[in-house]
Amino acid sequence: FRLAGQTPYDYFLFKSYSTRDGLSSYYSRKVAEDKFGFIWIGTAGGLNRYDGYRFKKYYHSNKDSNSLVNNGVQTIFCDSKGRLWICTEDGVSCFVTVENWFINYSTRSKAGYRLRNNTSVRVYEDEQGAIWLTNQNEVLCKVLPDLSLEEYPVRTTPFQFFNIRTDGYIGIIRDQRGREWA
């Protein structure tokens, strides 16, 4: 039955989950659904995959180079190939589903996977399906088919807006005509 003043949205059911239910942290920052229907929840304390019944947790481990690059998940991006890109407080991880491990990109990674800057990295997919990592101090990084990086130098005039100073591209967007802007 409906009470006066109710809207059609009052019929949605919401379920709350907490660390008691298996989440790695109470503080969630980003939620995404992959092409397999899994729900991914990025928290301040790791990455969680929910299959509708239980949570699987992914954490950083100093002993495992194929673990999540950092537990402080900031954003999650699912690309058209079904890969999951996790931007953290200390680099980016790409989840390799079939292997159930991560390829990591950070300032500490080996050549070909090394970033110039670990923080505020953004992931962008162009119309051809190529993945780009931004906020890299005068370069845009393109992810190659083998998941290594290729740097494309870009020159920007450093500018300051209030107390914010930037020396590169923070993100890329596509306009209604299909043009890409950094």
SEVO-579232 format. One record per residue (C-alpha): y, x, z. Coordinates in steps of 0.05 Angstrom, whole numbers, plus 5000, padded with zeros to 4 digits. Each point is the difference from the previous one (the first is absolute). Example, Ala and Ser with C-alpha at 12.3 -4.5 7.8 and 13.67 -1.06 7.14 Angstrom:
% residues 2
491052465156
506950274987
This chain:
% residues 182
500050005000
507350224991
505849985047
506949804975
503650624974
493750384982
499850364933
494050114955
499850715026
498149755069
492949944974
498950754992
495350305051
501650695027
495350465037
502650575041
496250665008
501150545051
496850655023
495049565038
497649754932
499550704972
507050174973
502050735011
506949815026
504149405020
505750234955
498549844928
504850234946
497049784934
494649534975
496950004930
494049704965
495950434952
496449774937
493549935040
503249505048
500450475059
506249945044
503150675017
504550055061
504250625010
502050135072
503450535042
493050205021
496050034935
497649594942
495549395008
495649644948
498249285016
494249674962
501049315031
495350155058
501550685029
504750594996
498350704974
505050525025
502350624964
503450565037
502650704989
495450565024
501950735001
492650164988
499549584936
504550164940
497849344968
502449575058
506549624999
505850504995
503649705061
499049395046
507149754994
499349544940
506649784969
498149654935
493849814960
499849934924
494149744960
500250234928
497249674937
493850455002
498249755070
502150635036
503549955067
506150445013
502050095072
506950305016
500350285070
504950365045
497150664975
497949924927
496049554954
492649844996
496249694942
493749645022
494050154955
495949375009
493350244971
500150625044
503149665061
504950575011
507250204986
503550484953
506250255037
506950214977
504650365048
504250635008
493750335029
495349804943
497250504951
503550134934
499649414953
500349515059
506050295037
506249585012
506950285011
501649475053
495249605043
504549445024
502449374966
495650114940
499449394954
494549844951
501649694932
495449794943
503049994930
498149534944
494750494974
496750025069
502450695019
501650115073
506450355021
502050275069
507450015014
504850305052
497850714982
506550404999
502050044927
493149854970
495949384985
492550115009
495349684951
492849915022
495450254945
493249694984
496450515045
504849775056
503750675001
507650014994
504650224945
507350105016
505649764955
506650335018
506049535004
507150205015
504149565044
506850125027
499450025076
504049455031
501449745068
500749275018
502649925070
495450485038
494349974951
499150594952
494950014944
497750544952
495149614958
497349334979
497949545056
496549504955
499049724931
500949284978
498749634934
505349514975
498849364962
500250374933
494650485022
504750595011
498550455058
505550245046
499850545054
